[in-house]
Amino acid sequence: MESMIFGKFKRWRRVTQVFISRRLNSKGQSFGFVRFQGVSNAQDLKIKLDAIWISNVKLHVNID
């Protein structure tokens, strides 16, 4: 799954790290983190990434 996410995200910026938790969040959902390098407009990137589907899973993007 991490390599699939890496491949999807690398088209926008250089991906430096992908982490998918084996645990679920408090709502019973899977979650993970992607770290990028060289992002000049984080809000614009968030909008683009928030439209991604991987298989039948819709990604929800937060910037922290």
C-alpha positions as CSV (number, residue, x, y, z in Angstrom):
1,M,0.0,0.0,0.0
2,E,2.8,2.4,0.8
3,S,4.4,2.0,-2.6
4,M,1.0,2.6,-4.3
5,I,0.6,5.8,-2.3
6,F,4.2,6.9,-3.1
7,G,3.5,6.4,-6.8
8,K,0.2,8.4,-6.7
9,F,1.8,11.3,-4.8
10,K,5.1,11.7,-6.5
11,R,3.4,13.3,-9.6
12,W,2.9,16.5,-7.5
13,R,6.1,16.9,-5.5
14,R,9.0,15.0,-4.3
15,V,7.8,12.5,-1.7
16,T,10.3,11.9,1.1
17,Q,8.4,9.6,3.4
18,V,5.2,7.5,3.4
19,F,3.9,5.9,6.6
20,I,0.6,3.8,6.9
21,S,-0.4,2.9,10.4
22,R,-1.4,-0.7,11.1
23,R,-3.8,0.7,13.8
24,L,-7.1,2.4,13.2
25,N,-8.1,5.8,14.3
26,S,-10.9,6.5,16.9
27,K,-13.5,6.2,14.0
28,G,-12.2,2.8,13.0
29,Q,-10.5,4.2,9.8
30,S,-7.0,3.5,8.4
31,F,-4.7,6.5,8.3
32,G,-1.2,7.4,7.2
33,F,1.2,10.3,6.5
34,V,3.0,11.5,3.5
35,R,5.9,14.0,3.7
36,F,6.8,16.1,0.8
37,Q,9.9,18.3,-0.1
38,G,9.8,21.5,-2.0
39,V,6.1,22.5,-1.5
40,S,5.7,26.2,-2.1
41,N,1.8,26.4,-1.8
42,A,0.6,23.8,0.7
43,Q,-3.1,24.8,0.4
44,D,-3.0,24.3,-3.4
45,L,-1.4,20.9,-2.9
46,K,-4.0,20.0,-0.3
47,I,-6.8,20.7,-2.8
48,K,-5.2,18.5,-5.5
49,L,-4.5,15.6,-3.1
50,D,-7.9,15.7,-1.5
51,A,-9.4,14.6,-4.8
52,I,-7.4,11.3,-5.0
53,W,-9.0,7.9,-4.8
54,I,-6.8,4.8,-4.3
55,S,-8.8,1.7,-5.3
56,N,-12.1,2.3,-3.5
57,V,-10.7,4.5,-0.8
58,K,-11.1,8.3,-0.8
59,L,-8.2,10.2,0.7
60,H,-8.9,13.0,3.2
61,V,-6.0,15.4,3.4
62,N,-4.9,17.4,6.5
63,I,-1.9,19.7,6.6
64,D,0.0,19.8,9.9
